[in-house]
Amino acid sequence: MSVCQPLVSVIVPTYKRLPFLIQAVRSILDQRYSALELFVIADGHDQDVADFVSGLSDTRATYLSCQHAGRPAVPRNFGIAQARGDYIAFCDDDDVWHIEKLQKQINLMQTKRSGFSITAATNIDQNGERIGEYILGSFERMSKTRYLLSLGAMFINSSMVVSREILERAGPLDEAPGLPEDYEFCSRVLVHTEALGITEPLVGYRWHPGSIQPKSLSDYLRWQGRLQSAIKANGSAPTWVWLLRYLRVLFKALRVFLGRLLPQRST
């Protein structure tokens, strides 16, 4: 480990996804940026995961478990509490990193004196193969207002690196049930700093049947309703931004509803 490299703590919450987790962990430990510690936190003890991590024989990797909560924010916060790094990085257990991801992000953050960075990502399938040519989160900068008005996350959790200083100012993830905690967390982080982005896709974002996404319009409205309440409570949005965001949610829901209704009437 180079003394010139700040330590990065990587937090990977996991629950019953060992085949995907294996790929995620290997992509992290294979990083060209070697000054990292990896915490794999099971949402409820998982002996298979514990055996996998111990079998890696890599002192940078640690298995931990917390009481089962069914919410990724809980093991993420558990991992953050153990982290010693100057920077905290997040990776979901079903995503994978490009080998140069951390190196490029830490270089960017140190050069630009930034406390928060993101990267673009590509969609991958269950086998890790790229799906289409669409690039997610391809932004050089992201302000708080632009992010809040996006309605959904404009970049993915597995691309984020945040400095300890900014994390301590923003506070831990909200563990409330049913809340899209990564979006709410970013709304607080962006109060303190803009996000600097790398437009090169350095994350593979996996789509599969077990992905946590709203499954229906009513699910989407409940999802957004919780976000609206959380954003109002955390004070990240001025009143005009909060109201405009609320109107955008209703407009999008109306478009989806009419898009489903009109074809039925034409038959």
Sequence and secondary structure as in RCSB ss.txt:
>XXXX:A:sequence
MSVCQPLVSVIVPTYKRLPFLIQAVRSILDQRYSALELFVIADGHDQDVADFVSGLSDTRATYLSCQHAGRPAVP
RNFGIAQARGDYIAFCDDDDVWHIEKLQKQINLMQTKRSGFSITAATNIDQNGERIGEYILGSFERMSKTRYLLS
LGAMFINSSMVVSREILERAGPLDEAPGLPEDYEFCSRVLVHTEALGITEPLVGYRWHPGSIQPKSLSDYLRWQG
RLQSAIKANGSAPTWVWLLRYLRVLFKALRVFLGRLLPQRST
>XXXX:A:secstr
  TTS  EEEEEEESS HHHHHHHHHHHHT S   EEEEEEEES  HHHHHHHHHT  TTEEEEEE   S THHH
HHHHHHH   SEEEE  TT EE TTHHHHHHHHHHHHT SEEEEEEEEE TTS EEEEEEES  SEE HHHHHTT
SS SS GGG EEEHHHHHHH S    TT  HHHHHHHHHHHH  EEEEEEEEEEEE  TT     SHHHHHHHHH
HHHHHHHHHT S HHHHHHHHHHHHHHHHHHHHHHHHHHHT 
